[in-house]
C-alpha cells in the first residue's frame, strides 16, 4: 500500500512508533500528498518517510465515509427531489 500511495523510495522507514518528539523533515523533491484517517482527519505529508509512517498507521489517500449518515442524507435528498420532479412533470402532464 505504501508503494501505491507514497511511491517507491530507497529510504528505510525508521521506527518512529508514537514518539511525540519525532520531527519529519520536508523533502523538496517529494510532491505533497493529502492523506485521510479513518475518522476523516486530513494531513498533508511532505516526505516519503512521513507518508509511509501515516499509511502504516491506517491513513489513506481516499476519504472513506465510515458512518452512513452522509449517505442517508443524500439518499433522502435525492428521493425528495425525485418525487417533486415526477409529480410536476409526469403526473401533471398525464391529466
MMTF fields as JSON, N, C-alpha, C and O atoms, coordinates in Angstrom:
{
  "mmtfVersion": "1.0.0",
  "mmtfProducer": "UNKNOWN",
  "numBonds": 379,
  "numAtoms": 380,
  "numGroups": 95,
  "numChains": 1,
  "numModels": 1,
  "chainsPerModel": [1],
  "groupsPerChain": [95],
  "chainIdList": ["A"],
  "bondAtomList": [4, 2, 8, 6, 12, 10, 16, 14, 20, 18, 24, 22, 28, 26, 32, 30, 36, 34, 40, 38, 44, 42, 48, 46, 52, 50, 56, 54, 60, 58, 64, 62, 68, 66, 72, 70, 76, 74, 80, 78, 84, 82, 88, 86, 92, 90, 96, 94, 100, 98, 104, 102, 108, 106, 112, 110, 116, 114, 120, 118, 124, 122, 128, 126, 132, 130, 136, 134, 140, 138, 144, 142, 148, 146, 152, 150, 156, 154, 160, 158, 164, 162, 168, 166, 172, 170, 176, 174, 180, 178, 184, 182, 188, 186, 192, 190, 196, 194, 200, 198, 204, 202, 208, 206, 212, 210, 216, 214, 220, 218, 224, 222, 228, 226, 232, 230, 236, 234, 240, 238, 244, 242, 248, 246, 252, 250, 256, 254, 260, 258, 264, 262, 268, 266, 272, 270, 276, 274, 280, 278, 284, 282, 288, 286, 292, 290, 296, 294, 300, 298, 304, 302, 308, 306, 312, 310, 316, 314, 320, 318, 324, 322, 328, 326, 332, 330, 336, 334, 340, 338, 344, 342, 348, 346, 352, 350, 356, 354, 360, 358, 364, 362, 368, 366, 372, 370, 376, 374],
  "bondOrderList": [1, 1, 1, 1, 1, 1, 1, 1, 1, 1, 1, 1, 1, 1, 1, 1, 1, 1, 1, 1, 1, 1, 1, 1, 1, 1, 1, 1, 1, 1, 1, 1, 1, 1, 1, 1, 1, 1, 1, 1, 1, 1, 1, 1, 1, 1, 1, 1, 1, 1, 1, 1, 1, 1, 1, 1, 1, 1, 1, 1, 1, 1, 1, 1, 1, 1, 1, 1, 1, 1, 1, 1, 1, 1, 1, 1, 1, 1, 1, 1, 1, 1, 1, 1, 1, 1, 1, 1, 1, 1, 1, 1, 1, 1],
  "groupList": [{"groupName": "UNK", "atomNameList": ["N", "CA", "C", "O"], "elementList": ["N", "C", "C", "O"], "formalChargeList": [0, 0, 0, 0], "bondAtomList": [1, 0, 2, 1, 3, 2], "bondOrderList": [1, 1, 2], "singleLetterCode": "X", "chemCompType": "L-PEPTIDE LINKING"}],
  "groupTypeList": [0, 0, 0, 0, 0, 0, 0, 0, 0, 0, 0, 0, 0, 0, 0, 0, 0, 0, 0, 0, 0, 0, 0, 0, 0, 0, 0, 0, 0, 0, 0, 0, 0, 0, 0, 0, 0, 0, 0, 0, 0, 0, 0, 0, 0, 0, 0, 0, 0, 0, 0, 0, 0, 0, 0, 0, 0, 0, 0, 0, 0, 0, 0, 0, 0, 0, 0, 0, 0, 0, 0, 0, 0, 0, 0, 0, 0, 0, 0, 0, 0, 0, 0, 0, 0, 0, 0, 0, 0, 0, 0, 0, 0, 0, 0],
  "groupIdList": [1, 2, 3, 4, 5, 6, 7, 8, 9, 10, 11, 12, 13, 14, 15, 16, 17, 18, 19, 20, 21, 22, 23, 24, 25, 26, 27, 28, 29, 30, 31, 32, 33, 34, 35, 36, 37, 38, 39, 40, 41, 42, 43, 44, 45, 46, 47, 48, 49, 50, 51, 52, 53, 54, 55, 56, 57, 58, 59, 60, 61, 62, 63, 64, 65, 66, 67, 68, 69, 70, 71, 72, 73, 74, 75, 76, 77, 78, 79, 80, 81, 82, 83, 84, 85, 86, 87, 88, 89, 90, 91, 92, 93, 94, 95],
  "secStructList": [7, 2, 2, 2, 2, 2, 7, 7, 7, 1, 7, 7, 7, 7, 7, 7, 6, 6, 7, 6, 6, 7, 7, 7, 7, 7, 7, 6, 6, 1, 7, 7, 3, 3, 3, 3, 7, 6, 6, 1, 7, 3, 3, 3, 3, 7, 1, 2, 2, 2, 2, 2, 2, 2, 2, 2, 6, 6, 7, 5, 1, 1, 7, 7, 7, 7, 1, 1, 2, 2, 2, 2, 2, 2, 2, 2, 2, 2, 2, 2, 2, 2, 2, 2, 2, 0, 0, 0, 0, 0, 0, 2, 2, 2, 7],
  "xCoordList": [0.833, 0.0, 0.879, 0.524, 2.02, 2.906, 3.389, 3.423, 3.765, 4.253, 3.16, 3.429, 1.935, 0.813, 0.523, 0.285, 0.541, 0.176, 1.371, 1.281, 2.489, 3.644, 4.684, 5.51, 4.654, 5.664, 6.789, 6.753, 7.778, 8.914, 10.054, 10.305, 10.746, 11.868, 12.912, 12.593, 14.155, 15.243, 15.445, 16.29, 14.674, 14.8, 14.279, 13.304, 14.947, 14.472, 13.437, 13.588, 12.404, 11.378, 11.849, 11.907, 12.186, 12.667, 11.545, 10.365, 11.923, 10.944, 10.527, 11.147, 9.48, 9.017, 8.076, 8.078, 7.273, 6.3, 5.336, 4.771, 5.147, 4.29, 5.106, 4.628, 6.342, 7.243, 6.734, 6.757, 6.278, 5.738, 6.826, 6.511, 8.094, 9.195, 9.818, 10.739, 9.327, 9.892, 9.447, 8.267, 10.396, 10.103, 10.421, 11.545, 9.42, 9.628, 10.316, 9.975, 11.288, 11.998, 11.328, 11.083, 11.033, 10.435, 11.426, 12.616, 10.931, 11.736, 11.274, 10.156, 12.108, 11.675, 11.41, 10.737, 11.931, 11.709, 10.447, 10.071, 9.793, 8.588, 7.365, 7.245, 6.456, 5.204, 4.293, 4.104, 3.731, 2.849, 1.653, 1.043, 1.336, 0.202, -0.756, -0.33, -2.045, -3.071, -3.527, -3.9, -3.495, -3.938, -5.118, -5.247, -5.973, -7.165, -7.14, -6.786, -7.513, -7.616, -8.986, -9.885, -9.155, -10.485, -11.555, -12.742, -11.144, -12.106, -12.424, -13.286, -11.734, -11.981, -11.02, -11.213, -9.976, -8.963, -8.115, -7.993, -7.529, -6.744, -5.354, -5.181, -4.343, -2.968, -2.27, -2.526, -1.387, -0.527, 0.839, 1.439, 1.347, 2.671, 3.649, 3.312, 4.88, 5.876, 7.155, 8.17, 7.127, 8.284, 7.79, 6.698, 8.627, 8.256, 8.155, 7.239, 9.073, 9.064, 7.793, 7.175, 7.398, 6.177, 4.956, 4.063, 4.929, 3.817, 3.731, 2.655, 4.856, 4.882, 4.456, 3.75, 4.883, 4.516, 2.998, 2.4, 2.382, 0.935, 0.159, -0.873, 0.63, -0.049, 0.03, -0.938, 1.175, 1.283, 0.299, -0.144, -0.046, -0.986, -2.445, -3.327, -2.713, -4.099, -4.64, -5.801, -3.821, -4.274, -4.267, -3.552, -5.063, -5.193, -5.297, -5.515, -5.14, -5.284, -6.706, -6.962, -7.63, -9.04, -9.856, -9.592, -10.83, -11.699, -12.835, -13.612, -12.921, -13.974, -15.008, -14.671, -16.268, -17.345, -17.594, -18.092, -17.256, -17.41, -18.866, -19.401, -19.498, -20.882, -21.817, -21.423, -23.016, -23.948, -24.77, -25.681, -24.477, -25.286, -25.261, -26.304, -24.085, -23.973, -24.664, -25.357, -24.477, -25.125, -26.641, -27.365, -27.109, -28.55, -29.111, -30.189, -28.391, -28.838, -28.98, -30.007, -27.957, -28.02, -29.054, -29.674, -29.241, -30.269, -31.671, -32.497, -31.928, -33.237, -33.442, -34.545, -32.394, -32.47, -32.793, -33.603, -32.161, -32.434, -33.883, -34.54, -34.388, -35.781, -36.758, -37.758, -36.456, -37.306, -37.428, -38.535, -36.288, -36.333, -36.911, -37.591, -36.654, -37.218, -38.735, -39.41, -39.275, -40.725, -41.342, -42.346, -40.757, -41.323, -41.128, -41.974, -40.06, -39.862, -40.896, -41.511, -41.081, -42.08, -43.472, -44.265, -43.778, -45.095, -45.356, -46.452, -44.369, -44.559, -44.622, -45.506, -43.703, -43.594, -44.355, -44.85, -44.459, -45.103, -46.588, -47.423, -46.92, -48.311, -49.13, -50.262, -48.613, -49.35, -49.558, -50.555, -48.651, -48.789, -49.748, -50.231, -50.029, -50.966, -52.394, -53.232, -52.69, -54.062, -54.565, -55.7],
  "yCoordList": [-1.191, 0.0, 1.257, 2.267, 1.19, 2.353, 2.714, 3.892, 1.713, 1.983, 2.63, 3.528, 2.167, 2.69, 4.153, 4.958, 4.508, 5.855, 6.801, 7.926, 6.344, 7.229, 7.14, 8.04, 6.08, 5.89, 5.009, 4.532, 4.807, 3.956, 4.834, 5.91, 4.36, 5.1, 4.12, 2.99, 4.563, 3.761, 4.025, 3.393, 4.959, 5.296, 4.149, 3.482, 3.939, 2.99, 3.689, 4.867, 2.98, 3.543, 3.384, 2.265, 4.491, 4.384, 3.963, 4.116, 3.434, 3.024, 4.26, 4.603, 4.917, 6.155, 5.828, 6.509, 4.786, 4.424, 5.572, 6.12, 5.933, 7.074, 8.123, 8.739, 8.317, 9.295, 10.714, 11.146, 11.444, 12.79, 13.813, 14.919, 13.461, 14.392, 14.187, 14.913, 13.204, 12.956, 14.057, 14.401, 14.605, 15.676, 15.161, 14.744, 15.198, 14.798, 15.932, 17.102, 15.567, 16.548, 16.636, 15.614, 17.854, 18.05, 17.667, 17.967, 17.009, 16.64, 17.502, 17.32, 18.449, 19.344, 18.614, 19.155, 17.399, 16.633, 15.772, 15.147, 15.736, 14.928, 15.813, 16.85, 15.407, 16.15, 15.91, 14.769, 16.974, 16.87, 15.972, 16.083, 15.088, 14.173, 14.42, 14.587, 14.442, 14.6, 13.209, 12.385, 12.956, 11.676, 11.889, 12.937, 10.874, 10.923, 9.764, 8.64, 10.039, 8.976, 8.326, 8.883, 7.142, 6.515, 7.366, 7.203, 8.276, 9.153, 10.404, 11.189, 10.604, 11.766, 12.913, 13.986, 12.723, 13.768, 13.872, 12.909, 15.045, 15.302, 15.756, 16.518, 15.275, 15.721, 15.817, 15.019, 16.803, 16.929, 16.398, 16.864, 15.421, 14.875, 15.392, 15.538, 15.671, 16.309, 15.514, 16.057, 14.234, 13.362, 11.927, 11.593, 11.082, 9.685, 9.02, 8.233, 9.319, 8.71, 9.089, 8.235, 10.346, 10.795, 10.105, 9.662, 10.019, 9.372, 7.895, 7.405, 7.197, 5.772, 5.542, 4.579, 6.42, 6.304, 6.395, 5.581, 7.378, 7.545, 6.442, 5.999, 5.992, 4.893, 3.625, 2.867, 3.38, 2.238, 2.361, 1.351, 3.578, 3.823, 3.781, 4.049, 3.449, 3.298, 4.458, 4.432, 5.48, 6.614, 6.212, 5.29, 6.901, 6.591, 7.891, 8.963, 7.781, 8.976, 9.131, 9.982, 8.317, 8.456, 8.63, 7.978, 9.495, 9.742, 8.732, 8.68, 7.944, 6.943, 7.404, 7.927, 7.207, 7.554, 6.334, 5.316, 6.431, 5.311, 5.128, 4.021, 6.216, 6.073, 6.391, 7.054, 5.927, 6.086, 7.357, 7.521, 8.27, 9.482, 10.316, 10.788, 10.502, 11.32, 10.63, 11.279, 9.341, 8.594, 8.647, 8.825, 8.494, 8.549, 9.933, 10.043, 10.976, 12.338, 12.569, 13.071, 12.206, 12.423, 11.521, 11.91, 10.329, 9.441, 10.01, 9.99, 10.518, 11.131, 12.392, 12.649, 13.172, 14.379, 14.024, 14.694, 12.975, 12.52, 12.054, 12.376, 11.306, 10.849, 12.021, 12.031, 13.002, 14.18, 14.922, 15.231, 15.208, 15.936, 15.079, 15.6, 13.79, 12.901, 12.89, 12.9, 12.87, 12.883, 14.135, 14.043, 15.298, 16.535, 16.661, 17.244, 16.139, 16.167, 15.279, 15.676, 14.081, 13.17, 13.765, 13.704, 14.331, 14.916, 16.075, 16.193, 16.923, 18.11, 17.782, 18.275, 16.961, 16.745, 15.531, 15.55, 14.5, 13.288, 13.271, 13.083, 13.464, 13.362, 14.517, 14.292, 15.733, 16.878, 16.786, 17.303, 16.146, 16.018, 14.897, 14.873, 13.969, 12.866, 13.393, 12.934, 14.326, 14.822, 15.548, 16.025],
  "zCoordList": [0.0, 0.0, 0.0, -0.608, 0.68, 0.735, -0.659, -1.016, -1.457, -2.819, -3.663, -4.46, -3.481, -4.272, -3.935, -4.836, -2.638, -2.222, -2.217, -2.71, -1.659, -1.449, -2.557, -2.703, -3.326, -4.348, -3.826, -2.692, -4.666, -4.322, -3.823, -4.365, -2.779, -2.232, -1.726, -1.356, -1.715, -1.175, 0.305, 0.938, 0.866, 2.283, 3.146, 2.799, 4.269, 5.269, 6.136, 6.462, 6.505, 7.378, 8.822, 9.33, 9.488, 10.87, 11.813, 11.498, 12.961, 13.966, 14.759, 15.765, 14.299, 14.924, 16.075, 17.101, 15.902, 16.926, 17.169, 16.222, 18.405, 18.737, 19.48, 20.432, 19.033, 19.65, 19.365, 18.213, 20.383, 20.155, 19.815, 19.374, 20.011, 19.738, 18.366, 17.992, 17.606, 16.277, 15.327, 15.269, 14.585, 13.625, 12.222, 11.939, 11.359, 9.97, 9.223, 9.393, 8.394, 7.58, 6.219, 5.578, 5.775, 4.451, 3.367, 3.462, 2.347, 1.184, 0.023, -0.459, -0.449, -1.529, -2.852, -3.729, -3.002, -4.228, -4.159, -5.15, -2.999, -2.799, -2.978, -2.326, -3.86, -4.05, -2.857, -2.436, -2.315, -1.158, -1.481, -2.545, -0.547, -0.693, 0.462, 1.604, 0.166, 1.187, 1.613, 0.778, 2.923, 3.461, 4.404, 5.037, 4.483, 5.324, 6.31, 5.951, 7.543, 8.547, 8.429, 7.799, 9.035, 9.01, 9.683, 9.401, 10.574, 11.245, 10.434, 10.828, 9.298, 8.455, 8.677, 8.106, 9.499, 9.676, 8.42, 7.663, 8.2, 6.991, 7.381, 8.332, 6.626, 6.838, 5.484, 4.583, 5.354, 4.179, 4.556, 5.525, 3.797, 4.074, 3.038, 1.863, 3.493, 2.636, 2.484, 2.047, 2.836, 2.619, 2.526, 2.986, 1.915, 1.762, 3.128, 3.361, 4.025, 5.358, 6.107, 6.741, 6.044, 6.706, 6.107, 6.829, 4.78, 4.086, 4.489, 4.831, 4.448, 4.785, 6.234, 6.529, 7.13, 8.539, 8.711, 9.416, 8.072, 8.218, 7.511, 8.016, 6.357, 5.656, 6.501, 6.563, 7.156, 8.077, 9.228, 9.774, 9.6, 10.691, 10.273, 11.088, 9.015, 8.571, 7.757, 7.35, 7.507, 6.703, 5.236, 4.844, 4.427, 3.01, 2.212, 2.778, 0.893, 0.054, -0.472, -1.323, 0.027, -0.327, 0.942, 1.952, 0.889, 2.038, 2.009, 1.056, 3.046, 3.146, 4.149, 5.212, 3.804, 4.718, 5.593, 5.113, 6.855, 7.778, 8.197, 8.144, 8.611, 9.045, 7.88, 6.921, 7.969, 6.866, 6.91, 6.098, 7.839, 7.957, 6.686, 6.234, 6.108, 4.9, 3.72, 2.937, 3.599, 2.513, 2.668, 1.689, 3.886, 4.139, 3.811, 3.227, 4.18, 3.9, 2.402, 1.945, 1.636, 0.194, -0.47, -1.46, 0.064, -0.472, -0.274, -1.187, 0.933, 1.2, 0.373, -0.109, 0.209, -0.61, -2.058, -2.698, -2.573, -3.931, -4.068, -5.059, -3.098, -3.131, -3.097, -3.813, -2.259, -2.12, -3.453, -3.893, -4.096, -5.36, -6.48, -7.364, -6.456, -7.482, -7.406, -8.435, -6.19, -6.012, -6.63, -7.338, -6.373, -6.906, -8.414, -9.093, -8.938, -10.391, -11.072, -12.062, -10.537, -11.105, -10.967, -11.907, -9.824, -9.595, -10.548, -11.094, -10.75, -11.575, -13.059, -13.76, -13.549, -14.993, -15.501, -16.628, -14.72, -15.213, -14.871, -15.755, -13.617, -13.181, -13.747, -14.174, -13.77, -14.304, -15.814, -16.319, -16.548, -17.999, -18.392, -19.524, -17.479, -17.774, -17.736, -18.512, -16.873, -16.69, -17.893, -17.896]
}
